[in-house]
Amino acid sequence: MAYLFLFPSLNPQPQLSMKQKLRNMDWPVTLVFLAGSAFFTMAISFGGTLYSWHSAAEIAFWTLSGVFLVAFVVLLTFHPGVSKEHQLWPSHFLKMPVVMNMQLQIFLSGGIILTIIYYIPLYFQFIRRDGALDAGVRLLPLIIAMVVTCMVSGVLLPKTPRFSPWYIVGSAMVLIGTALMYTVNEATKNANIYGYNILIGVGAGCYIVTGFTVVQSIVPARDTANAVAAMTIGK
C-alpha cells in the first residue's frame, strides 16, 4: 500500500480530462495483446508439464495465440477507434529495423533471465536439497553480475561512439553461459554453476536495458514516448 502513496503527483497532460485520456487509449489492441499474451504464456508453460503437447488444450492455446496474433496485426494496420499517434504500438516502427531488433533483443534477453531465475532455485531445491531461502540466495551471483554490468554500461554507453558492441559482446557471453548451463548435472560443482551464472549476468547486463537509452536517440522526438513504450512491451 505504501507504493500507492509514493507515486508522484505528476500530470503530463493537465489539459485533458480523465474521460479524454481514457478515450485516447488503444483499447482494442491492448485487450487483444493481453489475451494473446495470456494464451501464448499458457501454451509454453503448460506444454509438456500440465498438458501433453498433442493434447486438445495445447492445440487450443496455440490456435488462439495465432488468432489473436492475426487480430493484433490487423488492428495495428487499421487502428480502429484510435488515432495513429495514440496507437499502443505504432506500426511504422516496422520500417525501422534497428528499433525492431532492439525490441527483439530485449524480449529474448528477458526470456533468458526469467528462465535462469526459474530453474536455478529448482535445481538446488531438488538436487541439492536446499530450502526455499537458500535456493533463492543461489541467484545472487547472476543478479549482482547483471546489476553491476547494467550500471557500468549506463555510465560508459554515452562515452562510446557505437552501441552495437554492447549487444554483440553481451549476446556472445549469454550464449556461452547458457551453453555451459546445458552441461550441468547432479555432480556439477556449485562454483561452476555460479561461474556460468556470472557469465550470463554480465552478458545480459551489457544490453538488457541498453535499448531504452539508445532507442530514444534514433527515433524522431515525437516518437520518443512511443519508442519507450514499445520497448516496455517487448520486455
Long-range contacts (C-beta under 8 A, 24 or more apart in sequence): 24-82, 24-83, 24-86, 25-82, 25-86, 26-79, 26-82, 26-86, 26-87, 26-88, 27-81, 27-82, 28-75, 28-80, 28-81, 28-82, 29-72, 29-75, 29-76, 29-79, 29-82, 29-87, 29-88, 29-89, 30-88, 32-68, 32-71, 32-72, 32-75, 33-68, 33-72, 33-88, 33-89, 33-233, 35-64, 35-68, 36-64, 36-65, 36-68, 36-69, 36-71, 36-72, 39-64, 39-65, 39-68, 40-65, 85-222, 85-226, 87-226, 88-229, 88-233, 89-226, 89-229, 89-230, 89-233, 90-223, 90-226, 90-230, 93-226, 93-227, 93-230, 96-218, 96-219, 98-218, 99-215, 99-218, 99-219, 99-227, 99-230, 102-211, 102-214, 102-215, 102-231, 102-234, 103-211, 103-230, 103-231, 103-233, 103-234, 104-234, 105-167, 105-171, 105-207, 105-211, 106-208, 106-209, 106-211, 106-231, 106-234, 106-235, 107-234, 107-235, 109-174, 109-204, 109-207, 109-208, 110-208, 110-234, 110-235, 112-174, 112-178, 112-200, 112-204, 113-142, 113-146, 113-200, 113-204, 113-208, 116-142, 116-178, 116-181, 116-197, 116-200, 117-142, 120-193, 120-197, 123-184, 123-193, 127-186, 128-190, 138-190, 138-193, 138-194, 139-197, 141-194, 141-197, 141-198, 141-201, 142-197, 142-198, 142-200, 142-201, 143-201, 144-201, 145-197, 145-198, 145-200, 145-201, 145-202, 145-205, 146-201, 146-202, 146-204, 146-205, 146-208, 147-205, 148-205, 149-201, 149-202, 149-204, 149-205, 149-206, 150-205, 150-208, 150-209, 152-205, 153-205, 153-206, 153-207, 153-209, 153-210, 154-209, 154-213, 157-210, 157-213, 157-214, 163-210, 163-214, 166-206, 166-207, 166-210, 167-206, 167-207, 167-210, 169-203, 169-206, 170-202, 170-203, 170-204, 170-205, 170-206, 170-207, 170-208, 171-203, 171-207, 172-203, 173-199, 173-200, 173-202, 173-203, 173-206, 174-199, 174-200, 174-203, 174-204, 175-203, 176-203, 177-203
